[in-house]
């Protein structure tokens, strides 16, 4: 215990001996700092005096003002479009199915070939039906001969009516059977449902075909249209005849069209309705399932105050404003004008309040000036 007390006393004595030395050094440093402050203040004051004297005596020194560009505010028509995606479809774009089952024995067309309605696309094996027709034709020749004989006798008042009617019925029944077999034979021939182009042949000769299996696709691209799903938010804006611009990025081409039909049903899953746009495809460039960007007109004004969107600024009070040019005493002065904006499209915004349309707005340099600044207008 005694050793601990002695140690603490020794440490306290040592600190007490060093304290005066530290306080003396700190005082010197503070005094030196104060001296430097006085020197710095004197230099800064002298520099300010020199700047004033130089600016007074040096006539070549001019006050530099901001350089800006100005442009007239426009009063013109304004249109707003919203963009949706759509895909090309064709009214005549059909998969062709055989009506009976059978082996393909002949393909009469090639992919890309133009066909007329009813042209033969392919034939299926119809040996059994042809054999039945051949047998029936042989029997029919006999039955027909018997009928003609009975008819001749009947006209001569020879023979019974029963024999005549029986021969007639046999002939007519066989003719009906022949008609049925020939109709069945025609089912083994696959024909084009309409005039167009054979886009695809699915099977090959020798393969089996069945009514549930498509064997070809025929399309007619003279009449195509674009179908799109549009949000229900625009249902009051999109009507038959509404203007639309269609752009195909794959072709880098644009077409002007209009709404041909606007759906009357909202899809509950995605809250959209169907819109159809007819489009001229005389060149044949548009093919089914090709994607398009469709800009649909939903707002238009015949006359409005319109300015570039990029010049509109917002202050700390969330007021939108622009800078316009004001002339006073031969000087160009910046004037801040608070505005109310409407819709924006394609880099332009409609001004509802604040501008009349006869002002000059500050374009380049608008971000580096303030209300009341004197500026120089670039020529």
PLY file of the C-alpha trace (Angstrom):
ply
format ascii 1.0
element vertex 379
property float x
property float y
property float z
element edge 378
property int vertex1
property int vertex2
end_header
0.00 0.00 0.00
2.84 2.33 0.90
4.52 1.62 -2.47
1.35 2.65 -4.37
1.01 5.93 -2.43
4.67 6.78 -3.00
4.31 6.08 -6.76
1.24 8.34 -7.10
2.93 11.15 -5.22
5.95 10.90 -7.49
3.79 11.08 -10.63
1.90 14.11 -9.33
5.15 15.88 -8.51
6.46 15.20 -12.04
3.31 16.63 -13.70
3.40 19.69 -11.49
7.01 20.31 -12.50
6.27 20.04 -16.29
3.05 22.12 -16.37
4.70 25.54 -16.32
6.87 24.55 -19.26
3.82 23.49 -21.44
1.81 26.60 -20.58
4.74 28.81 -21.49
5.11 27.17 -24.91
1.34 27.42 -25.61
1.36 31.10 -24.85
4.19 31.68 -27.30
2.31 29.85 -30.08
-0.86 31.88 -29.53
1.12 35.09 -29.55
2.76 34.11 -32.86
-0.64 33.28 -34.38
-2.07 36.64 -33.36
0.90 38.38 -34.95
0.34 36.53 -38.23
-3.36 37.45 -38.16
-2.48 41.11 -37.97
-0.06 40.73 -40.88
-2.65 38.85 -43.00
-5.34 41.43 -42.26
-3.01 44.20 -43.29
-2.08 42.44 -46.55
-5.74 41.76 -47.43
-6.66 45.38 -46.75
-3.78 46.62 -48.89
-4.72 44.22 -51.74
-8.27 45.57 -51.73
-7.00 49.14 -51.85
-4.69 48.30 -54.74
-7.50 46.59 -56.70
-9.67 49.68 -56.34
-6.86 52.04 -57.38
-5.98 49.85 -60.37
-9.60 49.64 -61.56
-9.88 53.41 -61.22
-6.69 54.21 -63.10
-6.76 51.40 -65.73
-9.26 52.54 -68.39
-8.76 49.31 -70.37
-10.46 47.29 -67.63
-14.16 46.68 -68.34
-16.85 45.06 -66.26
-17.65 41.74 -67.94
-21.34 40.87 -68.35
-22.79 37.43 -69.18
-23.16 36.56 -72.86
-26.52 34.98 -73.76
-28.58 34.07 -76.79
-32.25 34.91 -77.19
-35.09 33.57 -79.34
-38.71 34.59 -79.91
-41.48 32.74 -78.10
-43.76 31.03 -80.62
-47.52 30.94 -80.88
-48.44 27.91 -82.96
-50.36 24.64 -83.06
-49.41 21.94 -80.59
-49.91 18.17 -80.72
-49.22 15.56 -78.06
-48.78 11.87 -78.81
-48.36 8.80 -76.63
-46.46 5.76 -77.86
-47.48 2.10 -77.81
-46.16 -1.00 -79.54
-48.06 -3.06 -82.04
-47.57 -5.88 -84.51
-48.50 -6.39 -88.15
-51.28 -8.84 -88.89
-52.98 -9.88 -92.10
-56.66 -10.54 -92.66
-55.67 -13.29 -95.03
-53.02 -15.30 -93.21
-54.12 -18.91 -92.97
-52.76 -22.31 -92.12
-54.06 -24.89 -94.57
-55.25 -28.26 -93.27
-56.21 -31.38 -95.24
-59.77 -32.61 -94.83
-58.86 -36.31 -94.74
-55.98 -38.49 -93.63
-53.54 -39.83 -96.19
-50.03 -40.04 -97.53
-48.76 -37.02 -99.49
-48.05 -38.14 -103.05
-47.54 -34.77 -104.76
-46.71 -31.16 -103.84
-47.68 -28.81 -106.65
-46.27 -25.48 -105.37
-43.12 -24.04 -103.86
-42.62 -21.65 -100.96
-42.91 -18.07 -102.20
-45.09 -19.02 -105.16
-48.17 -16.94 -105.94
-51.44 -18.86 -106.08
-55.06 -18.15 -106.92
-58.02 -19.27 -104.91
-58.60 -22.99 -105.53
-55.14 -23.75 -106.92
-53.87 -27.20 -105.96
-51.22 -27.12 -103.24
-50.76 -30.86 -102.75
-52.44 -34.23 -103.30
-52.93 -37.15 -100.91
-53.05 -40.81 -101.84
-56.60 -41.62 -102.99
-56.09 -45.08 -104.54
-58.99 -46.64 -102.65
-61.46 -43.97 -103.70
-60.30 -44.08 -107.32
-60.68 -47.86 -107.30
-64.23 -47.53 -106.00
-65.02 -44.96 -108.67
-63.64 -47.24 -111.39
-65.76 -50.17 -110.22
-68.81 -47.95 -109.97
-68.24 -46.60 -113.48
-68.25 -50.17 -114.82
-71.46 -51.01 -113.01
-72.99 -47.70 -113.98
-72.44 -48.40 -117.68
-74.51 -51.58 -117.36
-77.22 -49.95 -115.26
-77.45 -47.02 -117.63
-77.77 -49.37 -120.61
-80.59 -51.28 -118.89
-82.39 -48.06 -118.09
-82.18 -46.82 -121.66
-83.66 -50.09 -122.92
-86.49 -50.00 -120.40
-87.16 -46.37 -121.20
-87.37 -47.20 -124.92
-89.78 -50.06 -124.26
-91.85 -47.92 -121.91
-92.13 -45.19 -124.52
-93.36 -47.87 -126.97
-95.95 -49.02 -124.41
-94.07 -52.27 -124.03
-93.07 -53.70 -120.68
-94.29 -52.92 -117.20
-94.05 -49.68 -115.31
-92.38 -51.50 -112.42
-89.48 -52.60 -114.59
-89.06 -49.09 -115.96
-89.12 -47.41 -112.54
-86.73 -49.98 -111.09
-84.22 -49.38 -113.88
-84.59 -45.61 -113.43
-84.06 -45.81 -109.67
-80.98 -48.01 -110.10
-79.48 -45.50 -112.52
-80.20 -42.47 -110.29
-78.93 -44.24 -107.17
-75.70 -45.13 -108.92
-75.30 -41.57 -110.23
-75.64 -40.27 -106.67
-73.05 -42.77 -105.47
-70.71 -41.63 -108.24
-71.22 -37.99 -107.22
-70.45 -38.83 -103.59
-67.28 -40.73 -104.47
-66.01 -37.90 -106.68
-66.66 -35.44 -103.85
-64.65 -37.71 -101.56
-61.88 -37.82 -104.14
-61.73 -34.02 -104.12
-61.09 -34.11 -100.37
-57.70 -35.67 -101.09
-56.68 -32.52 -102.94
-55.47 -29.59 -100.77
-56.29 -26.24 -102.37
-55.43 -22.57 -101.69
-58.22 -20.94 -99.65
-57.65 -17.54 -101.28
-55.31 -15.74 -103.65
-51.94 -14.98 -102.11
-48.46 -16.40 -101.61
-47.44 -19.79 -100.28
-45.37 -18.77 -97.28
-44.57 -22.23 -95.95
-44.82 -25.90 -96.91
-44.69 -28.06 -93.78
-44.46 -31.77 -94.80
-42.63 -33.58 -97.58
-43.78 -36.05 -100.20
-44.24 -39.46 -98.60
-45.15 -38.14 -95.19
-48.58 -38.63 -93.67
-51.11 -35.81 -93.41
-54.12 -35.53 -91.13
-56.93 -33.00 -90.60
-55.40 -31.74 -87.33
-51.97 -31.16 -88.92
-51.30 -27.98 -91.00
-49.57 -28.67 -94.29
-49.05 -25.12 -95.60
-49.47 -21.43 -94.88
-50.91 -19.00 -97.43
-50.79 -15.24 -96.90
-52.04 -12.23 -98.78
-50.04 -9.12 -97.83
-52.01 -6.67 -99.94
-54.27 -6.03 -96.97
-52.48 -5.79 -93.62
-53.18 -3.97 -90.38
-51.53 -3.28 -87.04
-53.08 -4.32 -83.76
-52.05 -2.87 -80.42
-53.05 -3.01 -76.76
-53.70 0.49 -75.38
-54.07 1.44 -71.72
-57.62 2.16 -70.58
-56.37 5.63 -69.51
-56.60 6.68 -73.17
-60.01 5.20 -73.99
-61.64 8.65 -74.17
-58.92 9.94 -76.53
-58.64 7.07 -78.98
-61.56 6.90 -81.39
-62.05 5.78 -84.98
-60.22 8.27 -87.21
-57.67 9.38 -84.58
-54.35 10.24 -86.25
-51.36 7.97 -85.65
-47.76 7.76 -86.87
-46.32 4.27 -87.27
-42.57 3.65 -87.25
-40.91 0.36 -88.19
-37.37 0.29 -86.80
-36.54 -2.82 -88.85
-37.26 -0.87 -92.04
-36.43 2.61 -90.71
-39.69 3.79 -92.27
-42.67 5.76 -90.99
-46.29 5.73 -92.13
-49.16 8.08 -91.33
-52.43 6.29 -90.64
-55.47 6.50 -88.37
-57.44 4.34 -85.99
-59.68 1.99 -87.97
-61.32 0.39 -84.95
-61.19 0.96 -81.20
-62.23 -1.92 -78.96
-65.23 -1.74 -76.65
-63.86 -4.23 -74.14
-61.25 -3.77 -71.36
-59.00 -6.75 -70.70
-59.28 -7.40 -66.96
-55.76 -8.85 -66.78
-53.75 -5.92 -68.17
-56.37 -3.10 -68.25
-56.01 -2.49 -71.99
-58.28 -2.39 -75.03
-57.56 -3.41 -78.62
-56.92 -0.82 -81.33
-56.56 -1.56 -85.04
-54.77 0.58 -87.64
-55.11 -0.15 -91.36
-51.99 0.54 -93.40
-51.10 0.51 -97.07
-48.74 -2.33 -98.00
-48.51 -1.87 -101.72
-44.76 -2.47 -101.59
-45.19 -5.75 -99.72
-42.54 -4.78 -97.17
-44.76 -5.31 -94.15
-45.09 -8.91 -93.03
-47.09 -10.51 -90.19
-45.68 -10.14 -86.64
-43.37 -7.26 -87.59
-43.15 -4.86 -84.62
-43.97 -1.16 -84.83
-43.86 1.89 -82.55
-47.18 3.72 -82.82
-47.54 7.38 -81.80
-51.23 8.13 -81.23
-52.56 11.69 -81.07
-54.36 12.32 -77.76
-54.20 16.12 -77.37
-54.12 19.01 -79.83
-54.36 22.83 -79.77
-54.78 25.01 -82.85
-52.96 27.93 -81.20
-50.80 27.95 -78.06
-47.76 29.66 -76.53
-44.99 27.08 -76.90
-41.40 27.18 -75.62
-38.52 24.69 -75.47
-38.85 22.47 -72.41
-35.13 22.74 -71.66
-35.29 26.44 -70.71
-37.88 25.93 -67.96
-36.38 26.15 -64.44
-37.76 25.66 -60.92
-37.02 27.79 -57.86
-36.92 26.85 -54.18
-40.66 27.47 -53.85
-41.27 24.91 -56.65
-42.37 27.67 -59.02
-41.57 27.06 -62.67
-40.08 30.04 -64.44
-38.15 31.23 -67.46
-35.89 34.18 -68.12
-36.94 36.68 -70.75
-35.15 39.69 -72.16
-36.14 43.18 -71.04
-34.82 46.37 -72.68
-34.23 49.36 -70.41
-32.13 52.45 -71.13
-30.36 50.74 -74.01
-29.34 47.80 -71.81
-30.48 44.20 -72.00
-31.77 43.05 -68.63
-32.82 39.60 -67.42
-36.39 39.28 -66.16
-37.70 36.25 -64.29
-41.23 35.24 -65.29
-43.16 32.62 -63.28
-45.25 30.39 -65.57
-47.91 27.69 -65.50
-47.13 24.84 -67.88
-49.33 22.43 -69.78
-48.44 19.30 -71.72
-44.98 18.64 -73.15
-44.02 16.67 -76.23
-40.97 16.32 -78.43
-38.95 18.93 -76.49
-41.69 21.58 -76.40
-44.07 22.68 -73.62
-47.36 24.57 -73.72
-47.47 27.69 -71.50
-50.89 28.21 -69.94
-50.10 31.38 -67.99
-47.25 33.88 -67.66
-46.25 34.49 -71.26
-48.19 36.21 -74.02
-46.10 35.04 -76.97
-44.42 38.32 -77.92
-41.43 37.96 -75.55
-37.85 36.96 -76.26
-36.67 34.11 -74.03
-33.07 33.60 -72.94
-31.80 30.35 -74.43
-28.08 29.69 -74.07
-26.74 31.12 -70.84
-30.08 30.95 -69.00
-28.54 28.80 -66.26
-25.82 31.34 -65.45
-27.90 34.52 -64.99
-30.27 35.87 -62.38
-33.26 38.18 -62.30
-32.13 41.75 -62.93
-28.72 40.90 -64.44
-27.45 43.03 -67.28
-26.40 40.77 -70.14
-24.89 40.97 -73.59
-26.87 39.35 -76.39
-24.82 37.33 -78.85
-25.32 38.29 -82.47
0 1
1 2
2 3
3 4
4 5
5 6
6 7
7 8
8 9
9 10
10 11
11 12
12 13
13 14
14 15
15 16
16 17
17 18
18 19
19 20
20 21
21 22
22 23
23 24
24 25
25 26
26 27
27 28
28 29
29 30
30 31
31 32
32 33
33 34
34 35
35 36
36 37
37 38
38 39
39 40
40 41
41 42
42 43
43 44
44 45
45 46
46 47
47 48
48 49
49 50
50 51
51 52
52 53
53 54
54 55
55 56
56 57
57 58
58 59
59 60
60 61
61 62
62 63
63 64
64 65
65 66
66 67
67 68
68 69
69 70
70 71
71 72
72 73
73 74
74 75
75 76
76 77
77 78
78 79
79 80
80 81
81 82
82 83
83 84
84 85
85 86
86 87
87 88
88 89
89 90
90 91
91 92
92 93
93 94
94 95
95 96
96 97
97 98
98 99
99 100
100 101
101 102
102 103
103 104
104 105
105 106
106 107
107 108
108 109
109 110
110 111
111 112
112 113
113 114
114 115
115 116
116 117
117 118
118 119
119 120
120 121
121 122
122 123
123 124
124 125
125 126
126 127
127 128
128 129
129 130
130 131
131 132
132 133
133 134
134 135
135 136
136 137
137 138
138 139
139 140
140 141
141 142
142 143
143 144
144 145
145 146
146 147
147 148
148 149
149 150
150 151
151 152
152 153
153 154
154 155
155 156
156 157
157 158
158 159
159 160
160 161
161 162
162 163
163 164
164 165
165 166
166 167
167 168
168 169
169 170
170 171
171 172
172 173
173 174
174 175
175 176
176 177
177 178
178 179
179 180
180 181
181 182
182 183
183 184
184 185
185 186
186 187
187 188
188 189
189 190
190 191
191 192
192 193
193 194
194 195
195 196
196 197
197 198
198 199
199 200
200 201
201 202
202 203
203 204
204 205
205 206
206 207
207 208
208 209
209 210
210 211
211 212
212 213
213 214
214 215
215 216
216 217
217 218
218 219
219 220
220 221
221 222
222 223
223 224
224 225
225 226
226 227
227 228
228 229
229 230
230 231
231 232
232 233
233 234
234 235
235 236
236 237
237 238
238 239
239 240
240 241
241 242
242 243
243 244
244 245
245 246
246 247
247 248
248 249
249 250
250 251
251 252
252 253
253 254
254 255
255 256
256 257
257 258
258 259
259 260
260 261
261 262
262 263
263 264
264 265
265 266
266 267
267 268
268 269
269 270
270 271
271 272
272 273
273 274
274 275
275 276
276 277
277 278
278 279
279 280
280 281
281 282
282 283
283 284
284 285
285 286
286 287
287 288
288 289
289 290
290 291
291 292
292 293
293 294
294 295
295 296
296 297
297 298
298 299
299 300
300 301
301 302
302 303
303 304
304 305
305 306
306 307
307 308
308 309
309 310
310 311
311 312
312 313
313 314
314 315
315 316
316 317
317 318
318 319
319 320
320 321
321 322
322 323
323 324
324 325
325 326
326 327
327 328
328 329
329 330
330 331
331 332
332 333
333 334
334 335
335 336
336 337
337 338
338 339
339 340
340 341
341 342
342 343
343 344
344 345
345 346
346 347
347 348
348 349
349 350
350 351
351 352
352 353
353 354
354 355
355 356
356 357
357 358
358 359
359 360
360 361
361 362
362 363
363 364
364 365
365 366
366 367
367 368
368 369
369 370
370 371
371 372
372 373
373 374
374 375
375 376
376 377
377 378
